[in-house]
């Protein structure tokens, strides 16, 4: 390393040394010439000093930029004063113990999607939750939003005034629509609606994942609805038949493409690490 620096320095000095005699003006006093040449001799040294400081400054700037960029992203930045999770629950009958899953698609596409579009700036996070079981709740589609109470109130009012919901209630598709209380919200953190058995890190970051999944599912409904052909001036029964066809296509995509498109790429994000699968099944020995 030293020899390389020496050689580099010699390459800088050599032109100056050669210029010492060639640049001397005839009749110029020797003392004046030597004085000028001494100043020129310092030129390569000054270059090296400036170069060294430039490199150090560059390293410092790069280090500062790296440190700034390496700071963890505040995934909880949306936890603003007055924000919380609010829900609209659409409850339906399970006729003969059978769930009409196409009802969920109709509600998501015809009721939730327009609300999301109208309030996309005010809603920080959102998700869908679907469930159906033989219990008191039965079949329920839940539309969840992380926003201010003011935005939630506007959405609740839009739901109450939606003629589509009134038709679904009259047709017996919906049994009731339930909204959360605006003045008693205890779900004021992003992770408040996650499974309490999860680690805090999973609770706080999972809502971003499930919002992406909900958005993808809603996008598939929209695209297949266009492909099937949305019926003009359709009644409730025709709408349900339409979304039943859409549901068949969405289900086919899930069954045939999800292993690679979803599970494989999700596993890739986590470095293809193995995961623990807990199974409950009967065994005989």
N, C-alpha and C positions, 0 to 999 in steps of 0.2 A: 504493500500500500504506500509506504514512504517513497520507494523508488519511483512509483507512478506519479506521485505528486511532484517529486524532484524533476522528473522528465517534463511534466506539464509546465512547471515553473521555468525551466530552461527554454522551452519553446516560446514562452512569453517574453523572456529577457533577451534572447538571442537577437531578435530584430533591433532592439534598442541598442545593444552593444555594437552591432554592425553599423548602426546609424550614427554612432558617436563620432567617427572620423569622417564619414561621408557628408554629414550635415554641417561641418565646421565651415564658416564663411571666411574667405580669405581676408586677412587683415583684422579679424575679430580677436579681441584679447582672450588669451587662454583661460584666464580666471572666469570671465563672463560665460564662455562656452561651457566650462566644467560645471558652473552653477546651474545653467539650463539643463545640462545633461543629467545632473543629479536629480532634478525634479522629474525628468522623464523616466529615470531609473526607478522612481517610486511608483510609476504608473502600474506596472504589473502587480506590485504588492497591494496597491489600493484595489485593483480589480479582484484579487483573491479575497481581500477583506469584505468587499461589497458582495461578492459571490457567496461567501460563507454566511454572512448575515441574511442574505436573500434566501438561502437554503433553510436556515434556521427559522426564519419568519414563515416560509412556506410550510415547513413541517408543523409549526405551531398552529398556523391557520387550518391546515388539513386536520390536525389533531382536534382542533376546536370544532370543525365541521363534523368530524366523525362522532365526537362526544355529543354534539347537538342532535345528530341524526340517530344516535344509538339510545336516546332517552326513550323509555317505554311509552307507547301511546296510551293516553288516558281513555280507556274504553268506557269509563263511566262519566264522560263529559256531558252526557245528556241528562244527568241527574240534577236538574235545575229546580230552583225553588218553585213549589206549587205543582210540580209534575208528578204523575203517578200512573199506575195501570188502572184502566177502566174497561169494562166488558159489557157486551150486548150478547145475551144468551137467547138462542132461538130453539125452543123445545118442540119436539114432534112426537107423534104417536108411532109405536111399533106395531103395525097391524099384523096379527097372527104371529107375533114374535119375530117378524122380519123387518129389517131396517131398509128404508128407501134412501140409499146413499146419494141418489141423484138430487134429493132435496138440498143437500149441502152445497152442491155445485150451483144450483139455482140461486141460493141465498148469497153465496160468495160472489157470483158474477153479476147478479142483478141488483143486489142491495149493498154489499160491502165494497165492491170495486168502485162504484161511483162516489161513495163517501171517502174512500182513500184518495181518489183523484181530487176531490174538492178540498180536502184538508191535508194534502201531502206536505205542505210547508210546516203546519202546526204539529203533525204527528211525527215523533222521533223514531219510535219503534212500533211494530204491530205484528200480529200473528193470528193464525187460526188454530182452533182446537176442536177436534172431532171425537165424539164418543157415543157409544150405544151399548146399553146393557139392560138386563131385566131387573131394574130397580126403580126407585121413586123418580129419579131423574130421567131415565129412559134414553131416548135419542136426543142429543143436544149438539148444536153447532154454535161455537163460541167465537166471537170476533173481539179481539183484545187489542187495545191501543195504549201506548205510553205517551201521554200528552198532559196539557193543563186541564183543570176542571172546566174552564171556559170552553175549550174545544170539545171536551166530552159532552157538555151540555148541548152544544150546537148539534152534535152527532145524534144524541138522544132525541132531540126535537125533530131532526130529519127522519129518524126511524119512526117516530110516532105519526108523522105526516105522510109516510110513504104509502101510496095506494096499493103497491104490490104486496106489502105485508098485510094490509086489510083483506085483500083477496085470498091470501094464503090462510089467514085465520078463518074466513068464512067458508073456505073449501075444506077445512079440517086438516090441512097439511101441517099448519102450526097450531099448537095448543096454547102457547103463551110466549111472550117476549119479555125478558127480564133484564133490567139494567142495574148496574151498581149505584149505590148512593154516592152523590157528589160531595157531600159534606163529611163523610166518614171514611175517607180513603186511607188505608194503612199500608198500601202497596206502593210506597214512594221511592223505591230503589229499583234499578233495572233487573236485579236478580230476585226480586220479591215473589215472582210467579214461577220460579224454577223449583225443581224438586228439592225439598229441604234436606234430603239425605245426601245430596251431592256436596262436593267440596265448594267452598266459597268462590274459588276461581271459576269452576264450572258453572255455578249459579249465575255469576255476573257476566259471563261471556256467551253462554248458550243462547240467550234471546236474540243475538245477532245472527246466529246460525239458523234458528227456526224461522226468523223473518225471511231469510233468503229462500228457505224451503217453501214457505207459504207463498212467496212471490212467484216462485217457479211453478208451483201447482196452479195458481191462478192464471199465470200466463199460458199454461197448457190448456186450461179450460177455454180461454179466450180464443186460442188458435184453432182448436178442434171445433169450437162452436161455429166459427166462420167456415171451416171446411164442411161441416155437416149441413150448414145452411140454416141461419136463424129464421124461424117462421114469423111472418109478418102478421100483426094483429092476432096473436095467438092467445088462447085462453090458458088457464092454469094447467089443465090436463095436457094440452099440447106442449106447453113449456116443459113440463116434467118429462114427457116423452123425448123431447129434444135433449134434455140434459142426461137422460138415461143413455142415449146413444153416445153422448160426449163422455160420460163416465166409463163406458165400455172401452173406448179408445185410450183414455188416460190410464185405465187399469192395465191394458195391454202393454203400454209403454213401461209402466212400473214393473210388470212381471218379466218382460223380455230384455229391458235395457238397463235396469237399475243396478244390476250386479257390477257392471263396468262403469257406467256413467256416474253412479252415486257412491256405491260402497268402495269400489276399487280406488277412485280418485280421493275419496275421503281418507282411506287408509294411506294413500300416497302422501297426503299433506302431513300426516303424522309419521313419516319416514318408514312406512311399511312395518311398523312395530306390531307384534301380535297383541290381541286383546283377550280379556277373559269373558267367556260366554257362559252364563249361568242357565242351565236347563233343568226343567222339572219334568220328569217322565217316569213311567213305571218300568221296573226292571225285574227280571227273574233270574235266579242263579241255580 
